Amino acid sequence: MNKSPTPGETPSELIDARILELDDWRGEVLAKLRAVIKKAVPDIQEEWKWNVPVWSHHGLICTGESYKKVVKLTFAKGASLEDPSGLFNSSLEGKVRRAIDFPEGCTIDERALQELIRAGAKLNAANSK
């Protein structure tokens, strides 16, 4: 799916369509990550930018990209977030972003991921004042 929203398509509908389009383990992982993100920050805003799902709360928190071998959550300000559980495993050399690659068959540490999402929302809220 390489498209921009058309009138009547909400970002949430486009994310639903991406999950269905993937039609394999990647769709399942993206759906699970989405549920964890929404549980962590119930009023998080779903957006569709750069042809990928985006989650924001007082600013961009993360994007959800799907590749052949991984589903990737890229945290816009990941380098500024504490990661006591060591979830970040990609883009570690960046000065701003950090990412988590979720390969097929991986286990998602929901508690630790929720903590990262909440930390991203808290950082954005502090910077928006």
Secondary structure, DSSP 8 states (H G I E B T S, - for coil): ------TT--HHHHHHHHHHHH-SHHHHHHHHHHHHHHHHSTT-EEEEETTEEEEESSSEEEEEEE-SSEEEEEETTGGGS--TT----BSTT-SS-EEEEEETT----HHHHHHHHHHHHHHHHHHT-
